[in-house]
Amino acid sequence: AGLPIAPIWTITAVRLEDASAVQALLGTALGLLGAFFAFIFAVFHANVMSMFGSLGLLDNSKAIYRGLLGVTVIIAMGLLMPQTMFWGEFEFQSLSNIAPASELEHIFPTTGLTGFEMTDFWSCFMVGIGKLIAVSFTVAGGYRGGFIFPFFAAGAALGRAVVFLFPAIPPQLATLCIAAGINVSITRTSLATTIILCFLAGEQKALSGVLAASLISLFVTGYMPFIKTQIVRGDINSAFYVQDDDAQVETDDHHGEV
């Protein structure tokens, strides 16, 4: 198709120069923060679905009304904060760079109703939370789009909010680790999330930190099943709950006589 095999995002002009143990420690802390945001999302989404159910909108015969309610919230969020719109693959670039709204690719007018821009902690935080709300109503409204890239976009905005509070944290690490923490908590895909984020951003030196964020979020949210069709991660349950005295001791009869 003539498409280049190359990163599609550039978070900062200068990429991370090396990996270190400090990055892994930062990734662990940022992954915990991402897992917290995922927990809040899961609780919020459960309530949104409950509201749709109480209104009788989950019945296929009410699909039009279900979609209408969902899109009303999505459009309202977009008019106030245009950075929350669409899938997130292209928006990640603007959010991770805290670029002007004029650089958003699929919005017109790009400034929305209020000329909203990501310029400080609160504006970045609002975009991140707003994106999670938009994701919830997208799914509840029955629209396609899924979770993965929208979670990446939310993580980019929330990561930038963290950088405003702690400027010493590299923006690449903050955005990628929080994005990983949120996504892994919901989708349970720790290795795939790490690889996708780091290579799409061209930040392979961030692998250790992002992997730490992914693994810690995977373990701390092991109790929090979200997607009903997911296969139970028996390996995680064993790591947490199986003790040495629970192990079955094989007798010589299992091995036969020598």
Secondary structure as GFF3:
##gff-version 3
##sequence-region A 1 258
A	DSSP	alpha_helix	21	54	.	.	.	ID=ss1
A	DSSP	three_ten_helix	60	62	.	.	.	ID=ss2
A	DSSP	alpha_helix	63	80	.	.	.	ID=ss3
A	DSSP	three_ten_helix	82	84	.	.	.	ID=ss4
A	DSSP	alpha_helix	91	96	.	.	.	ID=ss5
A	DSSP	three_ten_helix	101	103	.	.	.	ID=ss6
A	DSSP	alpha_helix	121	140	.	.	.	ID=ss7
A	DSSP	alpha_helix	148	165	.	.	.	ID=ss8
A	DSSP	alpha_helix	171	187	.	.	.	ID=ss9
A	DSSP	alpha_helix	190	200	.	.	.	ID=ss10
A	DSSP	three_ten_helix	204	206	.	.	.	ID=ss11
A	DSSP	alpha_helix	207	220	.	.	.	ID=ss12
A	DSSP	alpha_helix	234	241	.	.	.	ID=ss13
A	DSSP	three_ten_helix	244	246	.	.	.	ID=ss14
A	DSSP	three_ten_helix	252	254	.	.	.	ID=ss15
###
